[in-house]
Amino acid sequence: MKLDSGQGTISGYFSPDVLPYLTNLAENFTLGQVADLLSIKSPTTHRFYWLLKSWEFRSPVTVPVARLKELTTGQAYPQYSDYRRNALIPAVAELNELSFEISYKEHKLGRSVDKIEFSIKSKARPIPKQLMLPLDKEKGTAVTIVSELTPLQQKVQTRLQKLKLTQAQIKKVIDVVGGEEQLTKLLKETYPVLRDFETKAKPGENVAAATMALLKSTFPAIWAAN
């Protein structure tokens, strides 16, 4: 197993004996979309993602407010109004920008909100691409996985998110900068910008603007063609 702390991912090689077990994890397990998970910025939204994903098959789901808070933020927001403003509304909004379509109703006991009823479904997704990942023979077996983005494109997406580009800008970059060589070059060229941003070497710099300027100067022909 290998941890890539910069990308926030773990990769591993699996033997032929283990592989069938891993690739058939469907019943009683919750499956997530890698691209969605890598784009989530808030830890609270991350908890909501897995929680609502696990409830999707039995939507609509009604849950007591106390239980929902326990599963997502713990004791952080004793007052429901604070929890609603700082956790529930932002998390649902962020998830609805990804693969979810979530709505909810508040049920009151007296004058206080006692339970929340969630309606959860996934948006229709385009037919994904199949990618073959060849592994070393002594380490494991080749695996066919399904993904909307290649692993290299996912790395680029994560890098640009850290550099504060918008989702629209990231999509444009991935659409325009094609091929492994170009994407690898992008990761190499943007690393100094990310390093300076994370170490606060240039505190007054607009990192998103600096990144876009770098991309446009590094790939002028491609951007002009777009």
C-alpha positions as YAML, in Angstrom:
chain: A
units: angstrom
residues:
- id: 1
  name: MET
  ca: [0.00, 0.00, 0.00]
- id: 2
  name: LYS
  ca: [1.18, 3.54, -0.77]
- id: 3
  name: LEU
  ca: [-0.07, 6.82, 0.70]
- id: 4
  name: ASP
  ca: [0.07, 9.94, -1.45]
- id: 5
  name: SER
  ca: [-0.46, 12.61, 1.19]
- id: 6
  name: GLY
  ca: [-0.29, 15.41, -1.36]
- id: 7
  name: GLN
  ca: [-3.25, 13.99, -3.28]
- id: 8
  name: GLY
  ca: [-5.03, 12.52, -0.27]
- id: 9
  name: THR
  ca: [-5.21, 9.06, -1.84]
- id: 10
  name: ILE
  ca: [-4.02, 5.51, -1.13]
- id: 11
  name: SER
  ca: [-3.05, 3.12, -3.89]
- id: 12
  name: GLY
  ca: [-2.29, -0.57, -3.55]
- id: 13
  name: TYR
  ca: [-1.50, -3.82, -5.33]
- id: 14
  name: PHE
  ca: [-3.76, -6.81, -4.68]
- id: 15
  name: SER
  ca: [-3.05, -10.47, -5.28]
- id: 16
  name: PRO
  ca: [-5.37, -12.59, -7.46]
- id: 17
  name: ASP
  ca: [-6.71, -14.27, -4.29]
- id: 18
  name: VAL
  ca: [-7.88, -10.96, -2.79]
- id: 19
  name: LEU
  ca: [-8.95, -9.17, -5.96]
- id: 20
  name: PRO
  ca: [-12.34, -10.92, -6.53]
- id: 21
  name: TYR
  ca: [-13.40, -10.02, -2.99]
- id: 22
  name: LEU
  ca: [-12.56, -6.36, -3.46]
- id: 23
  name: THR
  ca: [-14.15, -5.96, -6.89]
- id: 24
  name: ASN
  ca: [-17.41, -7.56, -5.78]
- id: 25
  name: LEU
  ca: [-18.04, -5.39, -2.72]
- id: 26
  name: ALA
  ca: [-21.60, -4.35, -3.48]
- id: 27
  name: GLU
  ca: [-24.09, -5.91, -1.07]
- id: 28
  name: ASN
  ca: [-24.22, -4.19, 2.33]
- id: 29
  name: PHE
  ca: [-21.51, -1.73, 1.31]
- id: 30
  name: THR
  ca: [-21.82, 1.91, 0.33]
- id: 31
  name: LEU
  ca: [-20.03, 2.86, -2.90]
- id: 32
  name: GLY
  ca: [-18.80, 6.39, -3.62]
- id: 33
  name: GLN
  ca: [-17.59, 8.30, -6.66]
- id: 34
  name: VAL
  ca: [-13.85, 9.03, -6.51]
- id: 35
  name: ALA
  ca: [-14.15, 12.31, -8.43]
- id: 36
  name: ASP
  ca: [-16.85, 13.55, -6.03]
- id: 37
  name: LEU
  ca: [-14.91, 12.58, -2.92]
- id: 38
  name: LEU
  ca: [-11.74, 14.29, -4.11]
- id: 39
  name: SER
  ca: [-13.62, 17.51, -4.81]
- id: 40
  name: ILE
  ca: [-15.30, 17.79, -1.38]
- id: 41
  name: LYS
  ca: [-13.67, 20.54, 0.67]
- id: 42
  name: SER
  ca: [-15.44, 20.31, 4.05]
- id: 43
  name: PRO
  ca: [-15.02, 17.42, 6.53]
- id: 44
  name: THR
  ca: [-18.67, 17.88, 7.49]
- id: 45
  name: THR
  ca: [-19.76, 17.52, 3.85]
- id: 46
  name: HIS
  ca: [-17.62, 14.39, 3.62]
- id: 47
  name: ARG
  ca: [-19.54, 12.88, 6.54]
- id: 48
  name: PHE
  ca: [-22.87, 13.89, 4.97]
- id: 49
  name: TYR
  ca: [-21.75, 12.30, 1.68]
- id: 50
  name: TRP
  ca: [-21.33, 8.82, 3.15]
- id: 51
  name: LEU
  ca: [-24.35, 9.13, 5.39]
- id: 52
  name: LEU
  ca: [-26.77, 10.20, 2.64]
- id: 53
  name: LYS
  ca: [-25.20, 7.80, 0.15]
- id: 54
  name: SER
  ca: [-25.89, 4.93, 2.54]
- id: 55
  name: TRP
  ca: [-29.52, 6.08, 2.95]
- id: 56
  name: GLU
  ca: [-30.20, 6.63, -0.74]
- id: 57
  name: PHE
  ca: [-31.59, 3.14, -1.39]
- id: 58
  name: ARG
  ca: [-34.35, 3.67, 1.19]
- id: 59
  name: SER
  ca: [-35.16, 7.32, 0.50]
- id: 60
  name: PRO
  ca: [-37.08, 9.18, 1.88]
- id: 61
  name: VAL
  ca: [-35.41, 8.84, 5.27]
- id: 62
  name: THR
  ca: [-36.48, 10.58, 8.47]
- id: 63
  name: VAL
  ca: [-33.85, 11.02, 11.17]
- id: 64
  name: PRO
  ca: [-34.00, 12.74, 14.57]
- id: 65
  name: VAL
  ca: [-32.00, 15.96, 14.69]
- id: 66
  name: ALA
  ca: [-30.00, 14.73, 17.69]
- id: 67
  name: ARG
  ca: [-28.95, 11.59, 15.80]
- id: 68
  name: LEU
  ca: [-28.06, 13.55, 12.66]
- id: 69
  name: LYS
  ca: [-25.89, 15.94, 14.63]
- id: 70
  name: GLU
  ca: [-24.20, 13.02, 16.38]
- id: 71
  name: LEU
  ca: [-23.31, 11.44, 13.01]
- id: 72
  name: THR
  ca: [-22.07, 14.62, 11.32]
- id: 73
  name: THR
  ca: [-20.79, 17.28, 13.74]
- id: 74
  name: GLY
  ca: [-20.98, 15.78, 17.22]
- id: 75
  name: GLN
  ca: [-21.35, 18.46, 19.89]
- id: 76
  name: ALA
  ca: [-20.13, 21.33, 17.69]
- id: 77
  name: TYR
  ca: [-23.53, 23.05, 17.32]
- id: 78
  name: PRO
  ca: [-25.82, 22.65, 20.37]
- id: 79
  name: GLN
  ca: [-28.44, 24.97, 18.84]
- id: 80
  name: TYR
  ca: [-30.25, 23.64, 15.78]
- id: 81
  name: SER
  ca: [-30.26, 27.08, 14.14]
- id: 82
  name: ASP
  ca: [-26.45, 27.12, 14.25]
- id: 83
  name: TYR
  ca: [-26.26, 23.54, 13.00]
- id: 84
  name: ARG
  ca: [-28.65, 24.29, 10.16]
- id: 85
  name: ARG
  ca: [-26.75, 27.41, 9.08]
- id: 86
  name: ASN
  ca: [-23.18, 26.10, 9.44]
- id: 87
  name: ALA
  ca: [-23.50, 22.39, 8.63]
- id: 88
  name: LEU
  ca: [-26.76, 21.20, 7.07]
- id: 89
  name: ILE
  ca: [-27.36, 23.91, 4.45]
- id: 90
  name: PRO
  ca: [-23.71, 24.17, 3.23]
- id: 91
  name: ALA
  ca: [-23.27, 20.39, 3.07]
- id: 92
  name: VAL
  ca: [-26.47, 19.77, 1.10]
- id: 93
  name: ALA
  ca: [-25.62, 22.64, -1.27]
- id: 94
  name: GLU
  ca: [-22.13, 21.26, -1.91]
- id: 95
  name: LEU
  ca: [-23.42, 17.72, -2.48]
- id: 96
  name: ASN
  ca: [-26.08, 18.95, -4.89]
- id: 97
  name: GLU
  ca: [-23.30, 20.43, -7.02]
- id: 98
  name: LEU
  ca: [-21.85, 16.92, -7.35]
- id: 99
  name: SER
  ca: [-23.77, 13.73, -8.09]
- id: 100
  name: PHE
  ca: [-26.67, 14.15, -5.65]
- id: 101
  name: GLU
  ca: [-30.17, 15.57, -5.82]
- id: 102
  name: ILE
  ca: [-31.07, 16.11, -2.16]
- id: 103
  name: SER
  ca: [-34.02, 17.88, -0.60]
- id: 104
  name: TYR
  ca: [-35.23, 17.85, 2.99]
- id: 105
  name: LYS
  ca: [-38.19, 18.77, 5.18]
- id: 106
  name: GLU
  ca: [-38.08, 19.86, 8.80]
- id: 107
  name: HIS
  ca: [-40.58, 18.25, 11.16]
- id: 108
  name: LYS
  ca: [-41.38, 20.12, 14.35]
- id: 109
  name: LEU
  ca: [-42.31, 18.95, 17.82]
- id: 110
  name: GLY
  ca: [-43.98, 21.98, 19.30]
- id: 111
  name: ARG
  ca: [-41.89, 24.98, 18.22]
- id: 112
  name: SER
  ca: [-38.61, 23.12, 17.79]
- id: 113
  name: VAL
  ca: [-37.36, 21.11, 14.80]
- id: 114
  name: ASP
  ca: [-37.31, 17.52, 16.01]
- id: 115
  name: LYS
  ca: [-36.68, 15.46, 12.86]
- id: 116
  name: ILE
  ca: [-35.51, 15.95, 9.28]
- id: 117
  name: GLU
  ca: [-36.84, 14.00, 6.31]
- id: 118
  name: PHE
  ca: [-34.36, 13.58, 3.46]
- id: 119
  name: SER
  ca: [-35.24, 12.76, -0.14]
- id: 120
  name: ILE
  ca: [-32.09, 11.46, -1.82]
- id: 121
  name: LYS
  ca: [-31.29, 10.40, -5.34]
- id: 122
  name: SER
  ca: [-28.33, 10.48, -7.70]
- id: 123
  name: LYS
  ca: [-28.16, 12.53, -10.86]
- id: 124
  name: ALA
  ca: [-28.02, 10.70, -14.17]
- id: 125
  name: ARG
  ca: [-24.37, 10.20, -15.03]
- id: 126
  name: PRO
  ca: [-22.79, 9.87, -18.47]
- id: 127
  name: ILE
  ca: [-21.55, 6.47, -19.59]
- id: 128
  name: PRO
  ca: [-18.14, 6.15, -17.91]
- id: 129
  name: LYS
  ca: [-14.92, 5.18, -19.56]
- id: 130
  name: GLN
  ca: [-13.19, 1.91, -18.76]
- id: 131
  name: LEU
  ca: [-9.57, 2.13, -17.82]
- id: 132
  name: MET
  ca: [-7.10, -0.75, -17.69]
- id: 133
  name: LEU
  ca: [-4.49, -0.47, -14.97]
- id: 134
  name: PRO
  ca: [-1.60, -2.88, -15.66]
- id: 135
  name: LEU
  ca: [0.15, -4.03, -12.47]
- id: 136
  name: ASP
  ca: [3.48, -5.80, -12.04]
- id: 137
  name: LYS
  ca: [3.06, -9.56, -12.38]
- id: 138
  name: GLU
  ca: [4.76, -10.30, -9.08]
- id: 139
  name: LYS
  ca: [2.60, -7.75, -7.27]
- id: 140
  name: GLY
  ca: [-0.84, -8.48, -8.65]
- id: 141
  name: THR
  ca: [-3.15, -8.62, -11.60]
- id: 142
  name: ALA
  ca: [-4.41, -6.07, -14.11]
- id: 143
  name: VAL
  ca: [-7.68, -4.50, -13.01]
- id: 144
  name: THR
  ca: [-10.39, -2.87, -15.11]
- id: 145
  name: ILE
  ca: [-11.94, 0.02, -13.21]
- id: 146
  name: VAL
  ca: [-14.65, 2.50, -14.08]
- id: 147
  name: SER
  ca: [-14.05, 6.21, -13.80]
- id: 148
  name: GLU
  ca: [-15.16, 9.43, -15.46]
- id: 149
  name: LEU
  ca: [-11.63, 10.79, -15.21]
- id: 150
  name: THR
  ca: [-8.34, 9.03, -15.68]
- id: 151
  name: PRO
  ca: [-6.13, 8.79, -12.57]
- id: 152
  name: LEU
  ca: [-3.88, 11.50, -14.04]
- id: 153
  name: GLN
  ca: [-6.87, 13.76, -14.70]
- id: 154
  name: GLN
  ca: [-8.03, 13.19, -11.11]
- id: 155
  name: LYS
  ca: [-4.59, 14.31, -9.89]
- id: 156
  name: VAL
  ca: [-4.86, 17.42, -12.04]
- id: 157
  name: GLN
  ca: [-8.37, 18.10, -10.71]
- id: 158
  name: THR
  ca: [-7.18, 17.80, -7.10]
- id: 159
  name: ARG
  ca: [-4.16, 20.02, -7.76]
- id: 160
  name: LEU
  ca: [-6.30, 22.77, -9.32]
- id: 161
  name: GLN
  ca: [-8.81, 22.58, -6.49]
- id: 162
  name: LYS
  ca: [-5.97, 23.22, -4.04]
- id: 163
  name: LEU
  ca: [-4.99, 26.21, -6.19]
- id: 164
  name: LYS
  ca: [-8.52, 27.61, -5.73]
- id: 165
  name: LEU
  ca: [-9.75, 27.33, -9.33]
- id: 166
  name: THR
  ca: [-13.50, 27.09, -9.79]
- id: 167
  name: GLN
  ca: [-15.16, 23.90, -11.00]
- id: 168
  name: ALA
  ca: [-15.84, 25.57, -14.37]
- id: 169
  name: GLN
  ca: [-12.17, 26.55, -14.72]
- id: 170
  name: ILE
  ca: [-11.02, 23.05, -13.75]
- id: 171
  name: LYS
  ca: [-13.35, 21.47, -16.30]
- id: 172
  name: LYS
  ca: [-12.04, 23.80, -19.00]
- id: 173
  name: VAL
  ca: [-8.43, 22.97, -18.17]
- id: 174
  name: ILE
  ca: [-9.07, 19.21, -18.25]
- id: 175
  name: ASP
  ca: [-11.02, 19.51, -21.49]
- id: 176
  name: VAL
  ca: [-8.31, 21.61, -23.15]
- id: 177
  name: VAL
  ca: [-5.10, 20.07, -21.82]
- id: 178
  name: GLY
  ca: [-5.22, 16.52, -23.18]
- id: 179
  name: GLY
  ca: [-2.76, 13.66, -23.20]
- id: 180
  name: GLU
  ca: [-0.62, 12.26, -20.43]
- id: 181
  name: GLU
  ca: [2.46, 14.23, -21.43]
- id: 182
  name: GLN
  ca: [0.61, 17.56, -21.26]
- id: 183
  name: LEU
  ca: [-1.13, 16.69, -17.98]
- id: 184
  name: THR
  ca: [2.15, 15.60, -16.41]
- id: 185
  name: LYS
  ca: [3.70, 18.87, -17.56]
- id: 186
  name: LEU
  ca: [0.81, 20.76, -15.96]
- id: 187
  name: LEU
  ca: [1.42, 19.03, -12.61]
- id: 188
  name: LYS
  ca: [5.14, 19.82, -12.81]
- id: 189
  name: GLU
  ca: [4.64, 23.47, -13.76]
- id: 190
  name: THR
  ca: [2.00, 24.17, -11.10]
- id: 191
  name: TYR
  ca: [3.88, 22.53, -8.23]
- id: 192
  name: PRO
  ca: [5.96, 25.65, -7.39]
- id: 193
  name: VAL
  ca: [2.77, 27.72, -7.24]
- id: 194
  name: LEU
  ca: [1.18, 25.20, -4.86]
- id: 195
  name: ARG
  ca: [4.35, 25.05, -2.75]
- id: 196
  name: ASP
  ca: [4.52, 28.84, -2.43]
- id: 197
  name: PHE
  ca: [0.80, 29.00, -1.60]
- id: 198
  name: GLU
  ca: [0.93, 26.30, 1.09]
- id: 199
  name: THR
  ca: [4.10, 27.71, 2.67]
- id: 200
  name: LYS
  ca: [2.72, 31.29, 2.42]
- id: 201
  name: ALA
  ca: [5.87, 32.33, 0.56]
- id: 202
  name: LYS
  ca: [3.80, 34.90, -1.39]
- id: 203
  name: PRO
  ca: [1.06, 35.94, 1.07]
- id: 204
  name: GLY
  ca: [-0.40, 38.70, -1.11]
- id: 205
  name: GLU
  ca: [-0.68, 36.63, -4.29]
- id: 206
  name: ASN
  ca: [-4.03, 35.64, -5.78]
- id: 207
  name: VAL
  ca: [-3.21, 31.97, -6.25]
- id: 208
  name: ALA
  ca: [-6.09, 31.25, -8.65]
- id: 209
  name: ALA
  ca: [-5.18, 34.16, -10.92]
- id: 210
  name: ALA
  ca: [-1.49, 33.21, -10.81]
- id: 211
  name: THR
  ca: [-2.35, 29.62, -11.72]
- id: 212
  name: MET
  ca: [-4.52, 30.63, -14.67]
- id: 213
  name: ALA
  ca: [-1.82, 33.01, -15.93]
- id: 214
  name: LEU
  ca: [0.75, 30.22, -15.69]
- id: 215
  name: LEU
  ca: [-1.49, 27.76, -17.57]
- id: 216
  name: LYS
  ca: [-2.21, 30.23, -20.35]
- id: 217
  name: SER
  ca: [1.50, 30.98, -20.80]
- id: 218
  name: THR
  ca: [2.52, 27.32, -20.59]
- id: 219
  name: PHE
  ca: [-0.09, 26.05, -23.07]
- id: 220
  name: PRO
  ca: [-0.65, 29.07, -25.41]
- id: 221
  name: ALA
  ca: [-1.41, 27.09, -28.56]
- id: 222
  name: ILE
  ca: [-3.96, 24.90, -26.84]
- id: 223
  name: TRP
  ca: [-5.73, 27.81, -25.14]
- id: 224
  name: ALA
  ca: [-5.74, 29.82, -28.36]
- id: 225
  name: ALA
  ca: [-7.33, 26.88, -30.17]
- id: 226
  name: ASN
  ca: [-10.07, 26.72, -27.56]
...
